[in-house]
Amino acid sequence: MSSTSGSRDLARSLELLWGTGARPSRGPKPGLTLERIVAAAVGLADAEGLDAVSMRRLSTELGTGTMSLYRYVPGKAELLDLMLDRVQSETEPAQPSEGSVRWQDAVETLARGHLDLHRRHPWLLKVNQARTVLGPSVLRGLEATLGPLKGMGLSDPELISVIITVQSWVTGIARLELEATEAARETGLTDSEFWGRQEPYLIKAMESGQFPMLAGLTEDTFTADFDHFEFGLRRLVEGFEVLVAGRAGK
């Protein structure tokens, strides 16, 4: 399946996303809808990966002929655009506890929501979204996020940069998680087994005196108990707070 957003008939993708495209008037299987097709594609990608998604496989999953699907969506590339917009509808914006939403809460919600989205749909990391087709769910999410971020007092390009910074960092965390899972599956070794096999060599290296900084690290340095996501998120918010305070003091 195509792994690049907006790689084929962009006009048709936009028509389907915004509901302006003509719907099938004859021949479709009763109960078959574009929404059902997209939902099935997302479910298949979640279960087996993006490569498993094909029009033929979807027709089998939905119990219909392959040509019936083409009456709703022209191909796999356009289907991917619809899948991307659909999963974006799952992310909930920050909700105010009292009064308006604090921008700090909005940043945290953005980060946690982005990580949860990638955990539910690991195939997103395989998609080139440099040119995301902007459907209604994507725009609603951006609208909801920008509202409270306006309270930061930054310029509009800077607000977009805040979102890019947070999402790019979270994507890196999500990629580390996915790659760790894939490595364990492909090698058949757990993390403890993998690092355990290297331990004799690492001990010798540390005792050699060539790596004094590494040898001096505490035993809990690489423990899985340390939450790198929470640590990084706190530092991001604190960094933004310094910027906002500096702007307010001008």
QUIQUIMO-V489879 format. One record per residue. N is the residue number from 1. RES is the residue in one letter. PHI is phi in radians with two decimals (999 if undefined). Layout:
N,RES,PHI
N,RES,PHI
This chain:
1,M,999
2,S,-0.95
3,S,-2.03
4,T,-2.15
5,S,-1.17
6,G,1.20
7,S,-1.60
8,R,-2.21
9,D,-1.45
10,L,-1.07
11,A,-1.07
12,R,-1.20
13,S,-1.04
14,L,-1.15
15,E,-1.06
16,L,-1.24
17,L,-1.16
18,W,-1.70
19,G,1.27
20,T,-1.76
21,G,-1.40
22,A,-1.19
23,R,-1.63
24,P,-1.00
25,S,-1.84
26,R,-2.72
27,G,1.50
28,P,-1.27
29,K,-1.16
30,P,-0.94
31,G,1.57
32,L,-1.44
33,T,-2.35
34,L,-1.06
35,E,-1.06
36,R,-1.18
37,I,-1.11
38,V,-1.14
39,A,-1.07
40,A,-1.15
41,A,-1.14
42,V,-1.11
43,G,-1.06
44,L,-1.18
45,A,-1.13
46,D,-1.08
47,A,-1.39
48,E,-2.25
49,G,1.70
50,L,-1.14
51,D,-1.13
52,A,-1.33
53,V,-1.44
54,S,-2.51
55,M,-1.12
56,R,-1.14
57,R,-1.15
58,L,-1.10
59,S,-1.09
60,T,-1.18
61,E,-1.07
62,L,-1.62
63,G,1.20
64,T,-2.43
65,G,-1.38
66,T,-1.02
67,M,-1.12
68,S,-1.11
69,L,-1.16
70,Y,-1.18
71,R,-1.26
72,Y,-1.82
73,V,-2.44
74,P,-1.22
75,G,-3.11
76,K,-1.19
77,A,-1.15
78,E,-1.20
79,L,-1.07
80,L,-1.06
81,D,-1.03
82,L,-1.22
83,M,-1.10
84,L,-1.09
85,D,-1.20
86,R,-1.10
87,V,-1.19
88,Q,-1.15
89,S,-1.23
90,E,-1.39
91,T,-1.42
92,E,-1.67
93,P,-1.28
94,A,-1.09
95,Q,-1.87
96,P,-1.23
97,S,-1.48
98,E,-2.52
99,G,1.21
100,S,-1.47
101,V,-1.35
102,R,-1.23
103,W,-1.11
104,Q,-1.06
105,D,-1.15
106,A,-1.14
107,V,-1.12
108,E,-1.13
109,T,-1.11
110,L,-1.03
111,A,-1.15
112,R,-1.16
113,G,-1.14
114,H,-1.17
115,L,-1.19
116,D,-1.06
117,L,-1.05
118,H,-1.28
119,R,-1.23
120,R,-1.29
121,H,-2.26
122,P,-1.01
123,W,-1.12
124,L,-1.03
125,L,-1.24
126,K,-1.62
127,V,-1.79
128,N,-1.43
129,Q,-1.91
130,A,-1.04
131,R,-2.16
132,T,-1.15
133,V,-1.31
134,L,-1.47
135,G,-1.68
136,P,-1.09
137,S,-1.19
138,V,-1.10
139,L,-1.21
140,R,-1.10
141,G,-1.13
142,L,-1.15
143,E,-1.06
144,A,-1.16
145,T,-1.33
146,L,-1.15
147,G,-0.88
148,P,-1.21
149,L,-1.17
150,K,-0.99
151,G,-1.18
152,M,-1.29
153,G,1.32
154,L,-1.68
155,S,-1.27
156,D,-1.06
157,P,-1.04
158,E,-1.20
159,L,-1.11
160,I,-1.11
161,S,-1.16
162,V,-1.04
163,I,-1.11
164,I,-1.08
165,T,-1.07
166,V,-1.13
167,Q,-1.18
168,S,-1.16
169,W,-1.15
170,V,-1.12
171,T,-1.03
172,G,-1.10
173,I,-1.11
174,A,-1.10
175,R,-1.15
176,L,-1.06
177,E,-1.10
178,L,-1.11
179,E,-1.16
180,A,-1.13
181,T,-1.15
182,E,-1.15
183,A,-1.11
184,A,-1.12
185,R,-1.21
186,E,-1.31
187,T,-1.64
188,G,1.35
189,L,-1.93
190,T,-1.31
191,D,-1.03
192,S,-1.13
193,E,-1.17
194,F,-1.10
195,W,-1.28
196,G,-1.09
197,R,-1.19
198,Q,-1.56
199,E,-0.96
200,P,-1.01
201,Y,-1.25
202,L,-1.18
203,I,-1.07
204,K,-1.08
205,A,-1.13
206,M,-1.20
207,E,-1.39
208,S,-1.31
209,G,1.49
210,Q,-1.41
211,F,-2.26
212,P,-1.10
213,M,-1.14
214,L,-1.16
215,A,-1.15
216,G,-1.52
217,L,-1.20
218,T,-1.22
219,E,-1.14
220,D,-1.63
221,T,-1.02
222,F,-1.88
223,T,-1.16
224,A,-1.29
225,D,-1.31
226,F,-1.36
227,D,-1.61
228,H,-1.18
229,F,-1.14
230,E,-1.12
231,F,-1.06
232,G,-1.12
233,L,-1.10
234,R,-1.06
235,R,-1.18
236,L,-1.09
237,V,-1.08
238,E,-1.10
239,G,-1.14
240,F,-1.12
241,E,-1.09
242,V,-1.10
243,L,-1.08
244,V,-1.08
245,A,-1.12
246,G,-1.14
247,R,-1.17
248,A,-1.20
249,G,-1.46
250,K,-1.29
